[in-house]
Amino acid sequence: MNALRKSINQRLQELGVEERAWPGRDNGFASLVFRGKEFAHFHNDSEIDIRLGRDVIRRERLSHPADSTVHPDRAGSSPWYEMKLRTAADVNEALRLVRIAIQAIGAKA
């Protein structure tokens, strides 16, 4: 696990997010769960996929990464947003988006 992944994991725990590694996978894939609901997952140590919903993706003006290797053909209408974690700023942005996602889960509870 690289330093950025360790950093985001620690901060996710502080938000009450649980990481669940998948049995038999050693590539860093893990689900992220808040209040029993999976809302995101790591593809590997440097990529996260967050279920934000189409309205949030549109409002935030997010776009699917052109260099996606995991979901290169993802539909523009998908409620999922994939992002790379290359810098500390990327980690901060991912955490901001995670907060948006878990607020939506909290509002539904």
N, CA, C and O atoms as CSV, one atom per row, in Angstrom:
chain,resi,resn,atom,element,x,y,z
A,1,MET,N,N,0.854,-1.177,0.000
A,1,MET,CA,C,0.000,0.000,0.000
A,1,MET,C,C,0.901,1.242,0.000
A,1,MET,O,O,1.818,1.370,0.811
A,2,ASN,N,N,0.609,2.144,-0.932
A,2,ASN,CA,C,1.450,3.340,-1.030
A,2,ASN,C,C,1.033,4.399,0.000
A,2,ASN,O,O,0.018,4.255,0.681
A,3,ALA,N,N,1.836,5.463,0.098
A,3,ALA,CA,C,1.625,6.491,1.121
A,3,ALA,C,C,0.303,7.227,0.936
A,3,ALA,O,O,-0.360,7.553,1.921
A,4,LEU,N,N,-0.095,7.496,-0.310
A,4,LEU,CA,C,-1.362,8.197,-0.534
A,4,LEU,C,C,-2.544,7.332,-0.101
A,4,LEU,O,O,-3.499,7.834,0.491
A,5,ARG,N,N,-2.481,6.056,-0.392
A,5,ARG,CA,C,-3.562,5.147,0.018
A,5,ARG,C,C,-3.629,5.065,1.540
A,5,ARG,O,O,-4.720,5.065,2.109
A,6,LYS,N,N,-2.492,4.996,2.197
A,6,LYS,CA,C,-2.479,4.977,3.664
A,6,LYS,C,C,-3.098,6.259,4.220
A,6,LYS,O,O,-3.867,6.221,5.181
A,7,SER,N,N,-2.759,7.380,3.615
A,7,SER,CA,C,-3.284,8.663,4.059
A,7,SER,C,C,-4.801,8.725,3.913
A,7,SER,O,O,-5.499,9.132,4.841
A,8,ILE,N,N,-5.305,8.328,2.771
A,8,ILE,CA,C,-6.751,8.400,2.563
A,8,ILE,C,C,-7.471,7.397,3.459
A,8,ILE,O,O,-8.553,7.691,3.967
A,9,ASN,N,N,-6.890,6.228,3.657
A,9,ASN,CA,C,-7.525,5.232,4.533
A,9,ASN,C,C,-7.699,5.757,5.947
A,9,ASN,O,O,-8.759,5.589,6.551
A,10,GLN,N,N,-6.666,6.390,6.472
A,10,GLN,CA,C,-6.738,6.924,7.831
A,10,GLN,C,C,-7.850,7.968,7.925
A,10,GLN,O,O,-8.630,7.970,8.878
A,11,ARG,N,N,-7.915,8.833,6.952
A,11,ARG,CA,C,-8.922,9.896,6.975
A,11,ARG,C,C,-10.321,9.351,6.729
A,11,ARG,O,O,-11.288,9.892,7.265
A,12,LEU,N,N,-10.454,8.298,5.934
A,12,LEU,CA,C,-11.761,7.659,5.734
A,12,LEU,C,C,-12.270,7.065,7.044
A,12,LEU,O,O,-13.454,7.179,7.361
A,13,GLN,N,N,-11.382,6.435,7.801
A,13,GLN,CA,C,-11.770,5.866,9.090
A,13,GLN,C,C,-12.299,6.944,10.022
A,13,GLN,O,O,-13.252,6.714,10.766
A,14,GLU,N,N,-11.684,8.112,9.983
A,14,GLU,CA,C,-12.128,9.223,10.833
A,14,GLU,C,C,-13.547,9.678,10.456
A,14,GLU,O,O,-14.260,10.241,11.286
A,15,LEU,N,N,-13.949,9.434,9.212
A,15,LEU,CA,C,-15.297,9.778,8.751
A,15,LEU,C,C,-16.316,8.676,9.038
A,15,LEU,O,O,-17.508,8.843,8.778
A,16,GLY,N,N,-15.840,7.545,9.576
A,16,GLY,CA,C,-16.731,6.424,9.847
A,16,GLY,C,C,-16.900,5.489,8.664
A,16,GLY,O,O,-17.847,4.704,8.618
A,17,VAL,N,N,-15.984,5.572,7.708
A,17,VAL,CA,C,-16.018,4.714,6.525
A,17,VAL,C,C,-15.178,3.470,6.800
A,17,VAL,O,O,-14.048,3.554,7.280
A,18,GLU,N,N,-15.754,2.326,6.486
A,18,GLU,CA,C,-15.071,1.049,6.676
A,18,GLU,C,C,-14.564,0.536,5.340
A,18,GLU,O,O,-15.295,0.533,4.349
A,19,GLU,N,N,-13.318,0.104,5.315
A,19,GLU,CA,C,-12.761,-0.515,4.112
A,19,GLU,C,C,-12.872,-2.028,4.253
A,19,GLU,O,O,-12.507,-2.598,5.281
A,20,ARG,N,N,-13.379,-2.665,3.209
A,20,ARG,CA,C,-13.505,-4.124,3.206
A,20,ARG,C,C,-12.762,-4.691,2.005
A,20,ARG,O,O,-13.202,-4.574,0.861
A,21,ALA,N,N,-11.613,-5.314,2.300
A,21,ALA,CA,C,-10.830,-5.945,1.239
A,21,ALA,C,C,-11.593,-7.164,0.715
A,21,ALA,O,O,-12.305,-7.835,1.462
A,22,TRP,N,N,-11.435,-7.431,-0.553
A,22,TRP,CA,C,-12.091,-8.592,-1.151
A,22,TRP,C,C,-11.191,-9.808,-1.015
A,22,TRP,O,O,-10.010,-9.749,-1.359
A,23,PRO,N,N,-11.739,-10.910,-0.518
A,23,PRO,CA,C,-10.942,-12.135,-0.376
A,23,PRO,C,C,-10.379,-12.584,-1.725
A,23,PRO,O,O,-11.061,-12.538,-2.749
A,24,GLY,N,N,-9.136,-13.012,-1.699
A,24,GLY,CA,C,-8.511,-13.533,-2.903
A,24,GLY,C,C,-7.987,-12.475,-3.854
A,24,GLY,O,O,-7.434,-12.804,-4.903
A,25,ARG,N,N,-8.154,-11.207,-3.501
A,25,ARG,CA,C,-7.639,-10.133,-4.365
A,25,ARG,C,C,-6.433,-9.511,-3.676
A,25,ARG,O,O,-6.504,-9.140,-2.505
A,26,ASP,N,N,-5.340,-9.399,-4.394
A,26,ASP,CA,C,-4.134,-8.802,-3.821
A,26,ASP,C,C,-3.685,-7.568,-4.588
A,26,ASP,O,O,-2.529,-7.156,-4.487
A,27,ASN,N,N,-4.606,-6.970,-5.365
A,27,ASN,CA,C,-4.267,-5.809,-6.176
A,27,ASN,C,C,-4.728,-4.493,-5.555
A,27,ASN,O,O,-4.664,-3.448,-6.203
A,28,GLY,N,N,-5.191,-4.534,-4.309
A,28,GLY,CA,C,-5.632,-3.316,-3.643
A,28,GLY,C,C,-7.118,-3.051,-3.751
A,28,GLY,O,O,-7.608,-2.074,-3.184
A,29,PHE,N,N,-7.861,-3.905,-4.473
A,29,PHE,CA,C,-9.303,-3.699,-4.607
A,29,PHE,C,C,-9.964,-3.867,-3.246
A,29,PHE,O,O,-9.726,-4.848,-2.541
A,30,ALA,N,N,-10.801,-2.892,-2.888
A,30,ALA,CA,C,-11.519,-2.949,-1.616
A,30,ALA,C,C,-12.756,-2.068,-1.701
A,30,ALA,O,O,-12.736,-1.003,-2.318
A,31,SER,N,N,-13.837,-2.529,-1.071
A,31,SER,CA,C,-15.077,-1.754,-0.998
A,31,SER,C,C,-14.988,-0.752,0.139
A,31,SER,O,O,-14.307,-0.989,1.137
A,32,LEU,N,N,-15.683,0.371,-0.017
A,32,LEU,CA,C,-15.815,1.351,1.047
A,32,LEU,C,C,-17.279,1.392,1.450
A,32,LEU,O,O,-18.166,1.549,0.611
A,33,VAL,N,N,-17.518,1.249,2.753
A,33,VAL,CA,C,-18.866,1.093,3.284
A,33,VAL,C,C,-19.125,2.144,4.354
A,33,VAL,O,O,-18.286,2.396,5.218
A,34,PHE,N,N,-20.317,2.756,4.275
A,34,PHE,CA,C,-20.751,3.715,5.283
A,34,PHE,C,C,-22.157,3.330,5.713
A,34,PHE,O,O,-23.066,3.225,4.889
A,35,ARG,N,N,-22.324,3.122,7.012
A,35,ARG,CA,C,-23.620,2.706,7.571
A,35,ARG,C,C,-24.184,1.477,6.842
A,35,ARG,O,O,-25.379,1.397,6.557
A,36,GLY,N,N,-23.292,0.529,6.552
A,36,GLY,CA,C,-23.693,-0.729,5.939
A,36,GLY,C,C,-23.914,-0.677,4.441
A,36,GLY,O,O,-24.303,-1.683,3.847
A,37,LYS,N,N,-23.678,0.461,3.813
A,37,LYS,CA,C,-23.917,0.608,2.372
A,37,LYS,C,C,-22.603,0.871,1.643
A,37,LYS,O,O,-21.863,1.796,1.979
A,38,GLU,N,N,-22.327,0.033,0.632
A,38,GLU,CA,C,-21.153,0.283,-0.197
A,38,GLU,C,C,-21.446,1.478,-1.101
A,38,GLU,O,O,-22.463,1.514,-1.793
A,39,PHE,N,N,-20.548,2.446,-1.083
A,39,PHE,CA,C,-20.736,3.640,-1.897
A,39,PHE,C,C,-19.515,3.948,-2.759
A,39,PHE,O,O,-19.553,4.848,-3.598
A,40,ALA,N,N,-18.439,3.205,-2.553
A,40,ALA,CA,C,-17.215,3.449,-3.312
A,40,ALA,C,C,-16.331,2.216,-3.215
A,40,ALA,O,O,-16.584,1.304,-2.428
A,41,HIS,N,N,-15.297,2.213,-4.030
A,41,HIS,CA,C,-14.298,1.151,-3.939
A,41,HIS,C,C,-12.987,1.631,-4.550
A,41,HIS,O,O,-12.952,2.494,-5.427
A,42,PHE,N,N,-11.925,1.038,-4.051
A,42,PHE,CA,C,-10.618,1.246,-4.648
A,42,PHE,C,C,-10.440,0.191,-5.728
A,42,PHE,O,O,-10.726,-0.984,-5.499
A,43,HIS,N,N,-9.971,0.596,-6.898
A,43,HIS,CA,C,-9.598,-0.373,-7.923
A,43,HIS,C,C,-8.219,-0.939,-7.613
A,43,HIS,O,O,-7.926,-2.106,-7.873
A,44,ASN,N,N,-7.390,-0.081,-7.055
A,44,ASN,CA,C,-6.012,-0.417,-6.690
A,44,ASN,C,C,-5.542,0.672,-5.718
A,44,ASN,O,O,-6.366,1.427,-5.202
A,45,ASP,N,N,-4.271,0.762,-5.470
A,45,ASP,CA,C,-3.779,1.754,-4.505
A,45,ASP,C,C,-3.889,3.191,-4.992
A,45,ASP,O,O,-3.794,4.118,-4.188
A,46,SER,N,N,-4.086,3.396,-6.275
A,46,SER,CA,C,-4.062,4.767,-6.788
A,46,SER,C,C,-5.309,5.148,-7.594
A,46,SER,O,O,-5.260,6.061,-8.419
A,47,GLU,N,N,-6.415,4.454,-7.358
A,47,GLU,CA,C,-7.642,4.774,-8.090
A,47,GLU,C,C,-8.864,4.456,-7.228
A,47,GLU,O,O,-8.960,3.384,-6.631
A,48,ILE,N,N,-9.790,5.408,-7.177
A,48,ILE,CA,C,-11.013,5.237,-6.400
A,48,ILE,C,C,-12.212,5.501,-7.301
A,48,ILE,O,O,-12.162,6.362,-8.179
A,49,ASP,N,N,-13.275,4.765,-7.079
A,49,ASP,CA,C,-14.529,4.896,-7.823
A,49,ASP,C,C,-15.608,5.212,-6.788
A,49,ASP,O,O,-15.828,4.424,-5.869
A,50,ILE,N,N,-16.282,6.357,-6.925
A,50,ILE,CA,C,-17.244,6.828,-5.927
A,50,ILE,C,C,-18.619,6.967,-6.561
A,50,ILE,O,O,-18.761,7.581,-7.619
A,51,ARG,N,N,-19.627,6.400,-5.921
A,51,ARG,CA,C,-21.002,6.548,-6.407
A,51,ARG,C,C,-21.546,7.881,-5.879
A,51,ARG,O,O,-21.924,8.000,-4.714
A,52,LEU,N,N,-21.573,8.865,-6.758
A,52,LEU,CA,C,-22.019,10.201,-6.392
A,52,LEU,C,C,-23.422,10.500,-6.892
A,52,LEU,O,O,-24.130,11.322,-6.310
A,53,GLY,N,N,-23.819,9.850,-7.947
A,53,GLY,CA,C,-25.094,10.160,-8.589
A,53,GLY,C,C,-24.880,11.137,-9.732
A,53,GLY,O,O,-23.973,11.968,-9.698
A,54,ARG,N,N,-25.723,11.023,-10.733
A,54,ARG,CA,C,-25.572,11.868,-11.930
A,54,ARG,C,C,-25.715,13.349,-11.630
A,54,ARG,O,O,-25.001,14.172,-12.203
A,55,ASP,N,N,-26.639,13.697,-10.729
A,55,ASP,CA,C,-26.852,15.118,-10.419
A,55,ASP,C,C,-25.607,15.753,-9.790
A,55,ASP,O,O,-25.230,16.872,-10.140
A,56,VAL,N,N,-24.982,15.037,-8.870
A,56,VAL,CA,C,-23.771,15.560,-8.225
A,56,VAL,C,C,-22.639,15.653,-9.246
A,56,VAL,O,O,-21.918,16.650,-9.283
A,57,ILE,N,N,-22.481,14.633,-10.065
A,57,ILE,CA,C,-21.424,14.644,-11.082
A,57,ILE,C,C,-21.611,15.845,-12.012
A,57,ILE,O,O,-20.644,16.524,-12.360
A,58,ARG,N,N,-22.831,16.096,-12.400
A,58,ARG,CA,C,-23.126,17.235,-13.274
A,58,ARG,C,C,-22.874,18.558,-12.535
A,58,ARG,O,O,-22.215,19.455,-13.061
A,59,ARG,N,N,-23.403,18.663,-11.320
A,59,ARG,CA,C,-23.246,19.895,-10.530
A,59,ARG,C,C,-21.773,20.231,-10.279
A,59,ARG,O,O,-21.370,21.392,-10.351
A,60,GLU,N,N,-20.987,19.209,-9.987
A,60,GLU,CA,C,-19.561,19.391,-9.703
A,60,GLU,C,C,-18.715,19.491,-10.970
A,60,GLU,O,O,-17.510,19.733,-10.902
A,61,ARG,N,N,-19.348,19.303,-12.118
A,61,ARG,CA,C,-18.674,19.353,-13.425
A,61,ARG,C,C,-17.533,18.358,-13.517
A,61,ARG,O,O,-16.442,18.680,-13.988
A,62,LEU,N,N,-17.805,17.138,-13.057
A,62,LEU,CA,C,-16.817,16.070,-13.102
A,62,LEU,C,C,-16.952,15.330,-14.423
A,62,LEU,O,O,-18.048,15.219,-14.971
A,63,SER,N,N,-15.850,14.831,-14.925
A,63,SER,CA,C,-15.904,14.042,-16.156
A,63,SER,C,C,-15.052,12.790,-15.997
A,63,SER,O,O,-14.054,12.772,-15.276
A,64,HIS,N,N,-15.473,11.770,-16.682
A,64,HIS,CA,C,-14.791,10.486,-16.622
A,64,HIS,C,C,-13.370,10.650,-17.169
A,64,HIS,O,O,-13.177,11.294,-18.200
A,65,PRO,N,N,-12.376,10.074,-16.488
A,65,PRO,CA,C,-10.998,10.235,-16.966
A,65,PRO,C,C,-10.782,9.557,-18.318
A,65,PRO,O,O,-11.162,8.403,-18.515
A,66,ALA,N,N,-10.178,10.277,-19.228
A,66,ALA,CA,C,-9.926,9.737,-20.567
A,66,ALA,C,C,-8.951,8.567,-20.539
A,66,ALA,O,O,-8.972,7.727,-21.438
A,67,ASP,N,N,-8.099,8.499,-19.523
A,67,ASP,CA,C,-7.097,7.436,-19.449
A,67,ASP,C,C,-7.532,6.259,-18.571
A,67,ASP,O,O,-6.694,5.496,-18.091
A,68,SER,N,N,-8.837,6.117,-18.364
A,68,SER,CA,C,-9.338,5.020,-17.530
A,68,SER,C,C,-8.992,3.672,-18.144
A,68,SER,O,O,-9.243,3.430,-19.325
A,69,THR,N,N,-8.420,2.807,-17.335
A,69,THR,CA,C,-8.145,1.447,-17.796
A,69,THR,C,C,-9.154,0.456,-17.235
A,69,THR,O,O,-9.351,-0.619,-17.801
A,70,VAL,N,N,-9.791,0.812,-16.129
A,70,VAL,CA,C,-10.749,-0.089,-15.487
A,70,VAL,C,C,-12.134,0.031,-16.121
A,70,VAL,O,O,-12.806,-0.975,-16.350
A,71,HIS,N,N,-12.554,1.256,-16.402
A,71,HIS,CA,C,-13.871,1.494,-17.001
A,71,HIS,C,C,-13.742,2.410,-18.225
A,71,HIS,O,O,-14.299,3.508,-18.225
A,72,PRO,N,N,-13.028,1.986,-19.253
A,72,PRO,CA,C,-12.805,2.886,-20.394
A,72,PRO,C,C,-14.080,3.243,-21.162
A,72,PRO,O,O,-14.123,4.272,-21.836
A,73,ASP,N,N,-15.103,2.416,-21.069
A,73,ASP,CA,C,-16.339,2.652,-21.820
A,73,ASP,C,C,-17.509,3.036,-20.928
A,73,ASP,O,O,-18.664,2.833,-21.303
A,74,ARG,N,N,-17.235,3.576,-19.779
A,74,ARG,CA,C,-18.305,3.947,-18.859
A,74,ARG,C,C,-19.213,4.997,-19.507
A,74,ARG,O,O,-18.742,5.959,-20.113
A,75,ALA,N,N,-20.508,4.790,-19.366
A,75,ALA,CA,C,-21.491,5.707,-19.941
A,75,ALA,C,C,-21.433,7.060,-19.250
A,75,ALA,O,O,-21.174,7.141,-18.049
A,76,GLY,N,N,-21.672,8.108,-19.999
A,76,GLY,CA,C,-21.693,9.450,-19.437
A,76,GLY,C,C,-22.793,9.629,-18.415
A,76,GLY,O,O,-22.726,10.542,-17.592
A,77,SER,N,N,-23.803,8.778,-18.449
A,77,SER,CA,C,-24.917,8.869,-17.507
A,77,SER,C,C,-24.700,8.036,-16.241
A,77,SER,O,O,-25.600,7.936,-15.407
A,78,SER,N,N,-23.523,7.444,-16.093
A,78,SER,CA,C,-23.240,6.607,-14.931
A,78,SER,C,C,-23.248,7.439,-13.649
A,78,SER,O,O,-22.804,8.587,-13.653
A,79,PRO,N,N,-23.753,6.864,-12.547
A,79,PRO,CA,C,-23.710,7.563,-11.254
A,79,PRO,C,C,-22.347,7.448,-10.559
A,79,PRO,O,O,-22.161,7.996,-9.473
A,80,TRP,N,N,-21.408,6.748,-11.171
A,80,TRP,CA,C,-20.089,6.520,-10.593
A,80,TRP,C,C,-19.066,7.473,-11.193
A,80,TRP,O,O,-19.089,7.769,-12.387
A,81,TYR,N,N,-18.159,7.950,-10.325
A,81,TYR,CA,C,-17.070,8.820,-10.748
A,81,TYR,C,C,-15.747,8.187,-10.337
A,81,TYR,O,O,-15.526,7.897,-9.161
A,82,GLU,N,N,-14.892,7.982,-11.291
A,82,GLU,CA,C,-13.586,7.355,-11.082
A,82,GLU,C,C,-12.504,8.434,-11.095
A,82,GLU,O,O,-12.505,9.323,-11.946
A,83,MET,N,N,-11.584,8.339,-10.138
A,83,MET,CA,C,-10.483,9.297,-10.150
A,83,MET,C,C,-9.182,8.656,-9.704
A,83,MET,O,O,-9.163,7.711,-8.915
A,84,LYS,N,N,-8.101,9.195,-10.231
A,84,LYS,CA,C,-6.758,8.748,-9.881
A,84,LYS,C,C,-6.289,9.502,-8.633
A,84,LYS,O,O,-6.646,10.660,-8.418
A,85,LEU,N,N,-5.498,8.830,-7.834
A,85,LEU,CA,C,-4.906,9.423,-6.629
A,85,LEU,C,C,-3.402,9.507,-6.848
A,85,LEU,O,O,-2.659,8.570,-6.558
A,86,ARG,N,N,-2.976,10.652,-7.367
A,86,ARG,CA,C,-1.554,10.833,-7.693
A,86,ARG,C,C,-0.840,11.787,-6.741
A,86,ARG,O,O,0.377,11.714,-6.572
A,87,THR,N,N,-1.613,12.687,-6.119
A,87,THR,CA,C,-1.023,13.723,-5.270
A,87,THR,C,C,-1.854,13.882,-3.998
A,87,THR,O,O,-2.959,13.349,-3.891
A,88,ALA,N,N,-1.305,14.621,-3.041
A,88,ALA,CA,C,-2.056,14.919,-1.816
A,88,ALA,C,C,-3.316,15.716,-2.149
A,88,ALA,O,O,-4.342,15.554,-1.489
A,89,ALA,N,N,-3.246,16.571,-3.162
A,89,ALA,CA,C,-4.429,17.335,-3.584
A,89,ALA,C,C,-5.522,16.399,-4.104
A,89,ALA,O,O,-6.706,16.640,-3.871
A,90,ASP,N,N,-5.130,15.332,-4.806
A,90,ASP,CA,C,-6.107,14.344,-5.280
A,90,ASP,C,C,-6.789,13.653,-4.104
A,90,ASP,O,O,-7.996,13.413,-4.134
A,91,VAL,N,N,-6.018,13.335,-3.074
A,91,VAL,CA,C,-6.575,12.712,-1.872
A,91,VAL,C,C,-7.589,13.653,-1.226
A,91,VAL,O,O,-8.668,13.219,-0.824
A,92,ASN,N,N,-7.250,14.930,-1.123
A,92,ASN,CA,C,-8.178,15.906,-0.540
A,92,ASN,C,C,-9.457,16.008,-1.359
A,92,ASN,O,O,-10.549,16.088,-0.796
A,93,GLU,N,N,-9.332,16.006,-2.676
A,93,GLU,CA,C,-10.514,16.069,-3.538
A,93,GLU,C,C,-11.356,14.804,-3.390
A,93,GLU,O,O,-12.582,14.882,-3.325
A,94,ALA,N,N,-10.716,13.656,-3.337
A,94,ALA,CA,C,-11.456,12.403,-3.152
A,94,ALA,C,C,-12.213,12.423,-1.827
A,94,ALA,O,O,-13.364,11.990,-1.763
A,95,LEU,N,N,-11.582,12.918,-0.786
A,95,LEU,CA,C,-12.245,13.000,0.518
A,95,LEU,C,C,-13.419,13.969,0.488
A,95,LEU,O,O,-14.444,13.720,1.123
A,96,ARG,N,N,-13.282,15.060,-0.235
A,96,ARG,CA,C,-14.396,16.001,-0.381
A,96,ARG,C,C,-15.583,15.301,-1.060
A,96,ARG,O,O,-16.729,15.465,-0.643
A,97,LEU,N,N,-15.298,14.533,-2.092
A,97,LEU,CA,C,-16.363,13.816,-2.803
A,97,LEU,C,C,-16.949,12.688,-1.946
A,97,LEU,O,O,-18.152,12.433,-1.991
A,98,VAL,N,N,-16.105,12.022,-1.177
A,98,VAL,CA,C,-16.597,10.993,-0.250
A,98,VAL,C,C,-17.564,11.618,0.751
A,98,VAL,O,O,-18.607,11.036,1.047
A,99,ARG,N,N,-17.232,12.786,1.271
A,99,ARG,CA,C,-18.136,13.463,2.217
A,99,ARG,C,C,-19.496,13.737,1.577
A,99,ARG,O,O,-20.530,13.573,2.225
A,100,ILE,N,N,-19.501,14.151,0.319
A,100,ILE,CA,C,-20.754,14.377,-0.398
A,100,ILE,C,C,-21.536,13.064,-0.490
A,100,ILE,O,O,-22.740,13.028,-0.237
A,101,ALA,N,N,-20.842,11.997,-0.853
A,101,ALA,CA,C,-21.500,10.687,-0.996
A,101,ALA,C,C,-22.073,10.185,0.319
A,101,ALA,O,O,-23.195,9.679,0.350
A,102,ILE,N,N,-21.315,10.318,1.411
A,102,ILE,CA,C,-21.839,9.784,2.679
A,102,ILE,C,C,-22.910,10.699,3.279
A,102,ILE,O,O,-23.753,10.229,4.043
A,103,GLN,N,N,-22.894,11.981,2.952
A,103,GLN,CA,C,-23.990,12.853,3.382
A,103,GLN,C,C,-25.293,12.391,2.757
A,103,GLN,O,O,-26.337,12.406,3.409
A,104,ALA,N,N,-25.241,11.983,1.499
A,104,ALA,CA,C,-26.434,11.488,0.826
A,104,ALA,C,C,-26.933,10.203,1.480
A,104,ALA,O,O,-28.140,10.005,1.615
A,105,ILE,N,N,-26.018,9.337,1.885
A,105,ILE,CA,C,-26.415,8.099,2.577
A,105,ILE,C,C,-27.046,8.444,3.922
A,105,ILE,O,O,-28.070,7.871,4.294
A,106,GLY,N,N,-26.439,9.379,4.649
A,106,GLY,CA,C,-26.953,9.794,5.941
A,106,GLY,C,C,-28.341,10.413,5.839
A,106,GLY,O,O,-29.173,10.238,6.729
A,107,ALA,N,N,-28.585,11.131,4.758
A,107,ALA,CA,C,-29.889,11.776,4.555
A,107,ALA,C,C,-30.980,10.744,4.294
A,107,ALA,O,O,-32.151,10.983,4.588
A,108,LYS,N,N,-30.589,9.589,3.739
A,108,LYS,CA,C,-31.559,8.533,3.426
A,108,LYS,C,C,-31.854,7.645,4.630
A,108,LYS,O,O,-32.847,6.918,4.655
A,109,ALA,N,N,-30.973,7.719,5.626
A,109,ALA,CA,C,-31.132,6.833,6.789
A,109,ALA,C,C,-32.232,7.293,7.719
A,109,ALA,O,O,-32.486,6.653,8.739
